[in-house]
Amino acid sequence: MGPADSSDPQRAVVPRTSQELGTWLRGLRERADLTQDELALALQTSRRNIHRWESDGHQPGALMLLRLLSALGVEVGGGLPGAPRALTAELADVAAGVAGLQAFSRDRFRRIEHRLDDLQGRFEALEEEARVESVRRSVDDKPCAP
């Protein structure tokens, strides 16, 4: 099995060149039955980036590569076959760190979302109070009929 063969991404040898990486990533994407647009949307990046990684010899950054492999169904927690042990251990550490950051980000996002909901409720209550006060003033300003 060559580095660019993606028939079994868990057993594939790590690509050694940018071109091999691009071919491998394209094979993984096609195996996952995703278009470049769908993958770009899942990764919150552009289709152009996906195209460049697959065909132009450009490489994604380390964190994006981890996200990319995860989106394409490649387990990176134990490293990739064919990579040196030190590299696979470091990759596993980075993957764990990314997972931790994602969990932290989700939790932080939920807290921010709750605060925004609370602020929106308070703002709506203040608007209602202002409306009631405005009506009260307009009633108070009208002369009473004898």
Rosetta blueprint (number, residue, H / E / L):
1 M L
2 G L
3 P L
4 A L
5 D L
6 S L
7 S L
8 D L
9 P L
10 Q L
11 R L
12 A L
13 V L
14 V L
15 P L
16 R L
17 T L
18 S H
19 Q H
20 E H
21 L H
22 G H
23 T H
24 W H
25 L H
26 R H
27 G H
28 L H
29 R H
30 E H
31 R H
32 A L
33 D L
34 L L
35 T L
36 Q H
37 D H
38 E H
39 L H
40 A H
41 L H
42 A H
43 L H
44 Q L
45 T L
46 S L
47 R H
48 R H
49 N H
50 I H
51 H H
52 R H
53 W H
54 E H
55 S H
56 D H
57 G L
58 H L
59 Q L
60 P L
61 G L
62 A H
63 L H
64 M H
65 L H
66 L H
67 R H
68 L H
69 L H
70 S H
71 A H
72 L L
73 G L
74 V L
75 E L
76 V L
77 G L
78 G L
79 G L
80 L L
81 P L
82 G L
83 A L
84 P L
85 R H
86 A H
87 L H
88 T H
89 A H
90 E H
91 L H
92 A H
93 D H
94 V H
95 A H
96 A H
97 G H
98 V H
99 A H
100 G H
101 L H
102 Q H
103 A H
104 F H
105 S H
106 R H
107 D H
108 R H
109 F H
110 R H
111 R H
112 I H
113 E H
114 H H
115 R H
116 L H
117 D H
118 D H
119 L H
120 Q H
121 G H
122 R H
123 F H
124 E H
125 A H
126 L H
127 E H
128 E H
129 E H
130 A H
131 R H
132 V H
133 E H
134 S H
135 V H
136 R H
137 R H
138 S H
139 V H
140 D H
141 D H
142 K L
143 P L
144 C L
145 A L
146 P L
